[in-house]
Amino acid sequence: MAVTGVSGTEPRSAARVRGAGLLLVLLSLVPALGGYLVLSVWVPSDMERRQDYLAAEPCLGPAETETETEAGARAEAAEDCVLTVAFVVERTKNDKRGKGSSYTATLSSSVWNGTVSFGDPDPVLERLVPGDRVTGTVWRGQVMTVGKGELRQNTSDAPRDEPQFGVGVGTFLELVAALGLWFGAVRIVRPRDVAPLTWRPLGRTLLIVTGIAGLVVALVSVWIGVPYWVVPGVLVAIVGVTAWQLYKHHRQEGAVPGADG
């Protein structure tokens, strides 16, 4: 016997909401994994690379009394020492077209040839013209710095002391995952009473706040030199307080429909 009327539609509606909640929980695993990889692989790898670079010693040439064994050991260590190279500038590109800006220099020498990128034209790239002779440092097969006279400029390959940005990205992804788990779990546990945990207005607002807070906190932390381990606490506090205040407000107002978000 078919069940009709309100009593028949409610179970189906609850099942759909629970299904949407389960899907949301599963999708939340994607940013959760991404955040884990950023925080446990990307950031530590960058920090270790910078420490190795700072600890690298200048490359030494062969000594007159060097034995075959010593020569072999020096060759094996060549990748981890910093080699100073005299380059000739073949061409440069100093394109300042906003987001599409490109700053590169093509260099040639007896030990390394290729194109290096820079984050901006200051202070060396903008002064270079084809035919100039410059001094560069090479580490692990990549050019780290280019210098002309007293001026030095890091290339885009040079390790940077900016773990705050990576930590900000990883924390943002974990917060997105947490929001997805929260919204999804509520749909599974109480499918007929999900308000105000719907896309509009709470979900969309929290996602925007999380994104903006993550970007601003990460960039400001880099600029002023705040320790990277401060970034997660600040972001969690901002998003947590915002979520709680919005939740209380919309719960009290009762302005968001229940199970259709």
Solvent accessible surface area in square Angstrom, and as a share of the most:
residue,aa,sasa,rsa
1,M,239,1.07
2,A,84,0.65
3,V,94,0.54
4,T,108,0.63
5,G,51,0.49
6,V,109,0.63
7,S,79,0.51
8,G,7,0.07
9,T,72,0.42
10,E,78,0.35
11,P,74,0.46
12,R,137,0.50
13,S,39,0.25
14,A,4,0.03
15,A,62,0.48
16,R,163,0.59
17,V,13,0.08
18,R,104,0.38
19,G,39,0.38
20,A,53,0.41
21,G,0,0.00
22,L,97,0.48
23,L,104,0.52
24,L,57,0.28
25,V,33,0.19
26,L,94,0.47
27,L,99,0.49
28,S,5,0.03
29,L,100,0.50
30,V,106,0.61
31,P,23,0.14
32,A,28,0.21
33,L,107,0.53
34,G,22,0.22
35,G,0,0.00
36,Y,134,0.51
37,L,84,0.42
38,V,19,0.11
39,L,65,0.32
40,S,48,0.31
41,V,86,0.50
42,W,105,0.37
43,V,9,0.05
44,P,57,0.36
45,S,59,0.38
46,D,66,0.34
47,M,58,0.26
48,E,106,0.48
49,R,68,0.25
50,R,62,0.23
51,Q,113,0.50
52,D,51,0.27
53,Y,41,0.16
54,L,115,0.57
55,A,79,0.61
56,A,23,0.18
57,E,129,0.58
58,P,100,0.63
59,C,34,0.21
60,L,142,0.71
61,G,57,0.55
62,P,95,0.59
63,A,64,0.49
64,E,183,0.82
65,T,121,0.70
66,E,48,0.21
67,T,74,0.43
68,E,158,0.71
69,T,114,0.66
70,E,93,0.42
71,A,34,0.27
72,G,34,0.32
73,A,58,0.45
74,R,88,0.32
75,A,69,0.53
76,E,149,0.67
77,A,56,0.44
78,A,52,0.40
79,E,102,0.46
80,D,73,0.38
81,C,21,0.12
82,V,28,0.16
83,L,69,0.35
84,T,92,0.54
85,V,11,0.07
86,A,81,0.62
87,F,0,0.00
88,V,43,0.25
89,V,1,0.01
90,E,82,0.37
91,R,151,0.55
92,T,46,0.27
93,K,99,0.42
94,N,62,0.32
95,D,28,0.14
96,K,131,0.56
97,R,174,0.63
98,G,59,0.57
99,K,214,0.90
100,G,48,0.46
101,S,44,0.29
102,S,32,0.21
103,Y,31,0.12
104,T,28,0.16
105,A,0,0.00
106,T,21,0.12
107,L,1,0.01
108,S,29,0.18
109,S,24,0.16
110,S,117,0.75
111,V,90,0.52
112,W,49,0.17
113,N,101,0.52
114,G,24,0.23
115,T,78,0.46
116,V,3,0.02
117,S,50,0.32
118,F,9,0.04
119,G,57,0.55
120,D,70,0.36
121,P,16,0.10
122,D,80,0.41
123,P,47,0.29
124,V,0,0.00
125,L,2,0.01
126,E,76,0.34
127,R,123,0.45
128,L,9,0.04
129,V,87,0.50
130,P,87,0.55
131,G,51,0.49
132,D,26,0.13
133,R,187,0.68
134,V,5,0.03
135,T,53,0.31
136,G,0,0.00
137,T,30,0.18
138,V,15,0.08
139,W,1,0.00
140,R,92,0.33
141,G,41,0.39
142,Q,71,0.32
143,V,1,0.01
144,M,0,0.00
145,T,21,0.12
146,V,0,0.00
147,G,1,0.01
148,K,69,0.29
149,G,64,0.61
150,E,168,0.75
151,L,64,0.32
152,R,131,0.48
153,Q,13,0.06
154,N,77,0.40
155,T,0,0.00
156,S,56,0.36
157,D,54,0.28
158,A,4,0.03
159,P,11,0.07
160,R,99,0.36
161,D,93,0.48
162,E,77,0.34
163,P,16,0.10
164,Q,15,0.07
165,F,80,0.33
166,G,6,0.06
167,V,8,0.04
168,G,2,0.02
169,V,46,0.27
170,G,0,0.00
171,T,9,0.05
172,F,58,0.24
173,L,43,0.22
174,E,56,0.25
175,L,22,0.11
176,V,35,0.20
177,A,3,0.02
178,A,51,0.40
179,L,24,0.12
180,G,12,0.12
181,L,72,0.36
182,W,87,0.31
183,F,17,0.07
184,G,0,0.00
185,A,45,0.35
186,V,18,0.10
187,R,13,0.05
188,I,61,0.31
189,V,117,0.67
190,R,78,0.29
191,P,5,0.03
192,R,146,0.53
193,D,57,0.30
194,V,0,0.00
195,A,19,0.15
196,P,1,0.01
197,L,1,0.00
198,T,3,0.02
199,W,128,0.45
200,R,161,0.59
201,P,41,0.26
202,L,0,0.00
203,G,10,0.10
204,R,104,0.38
205,T,46,0.27
206,L,1,0.00
207,L,69,0.35
208,I,94,0.48
209,V,37,0.21
210,T,1,0.00
211,G,28,0.27
212,I,105,0.53
213,A,10,0.08
214,G,6,0.06
215,L,99,0.49
216,V,74,0.43
217,V,20,0.11
218,A,2,0.02
219,L,57,0.28
220,V,58,0.33
221,S,6,0.04
222,V,37,0.21
223,W,185,0.65
224,I,119,0.61
225,G,52,0.50
226,V,37,0.21
227,P,62,0.39
228,Y,81,0.31
229,W,172,0.61
230,V,44,0.25
231,V,1,0.00
232,P,43,0.27
233,G,48,0.46
234,V,58,0.33
235,L,1,0.00
236,V,79,0.45
237,A,57,0.44
238,I,65,0.33
239,V,5,0.03
240,G,37,0.36
241,V,95,0.54
242,T,33,0.19
243,A,11,0.08
244,W,141,0.49
245,Q,96,0.43
246,L,39,0.20
247,Y,41,0.16
248,K,69,0.29
249,H,95,0.43
250,H,29,0.13
251,R,95,0.35
252,Q,147,0.65
253,E,110,0.49
254,G,60,0.58
255,A,73,0.57
256,V,13,0.08
257,P,86,0.54
258,G,27,0.26
259,A,42,0.32
260,D,112,0.58
261,G,48,0.46
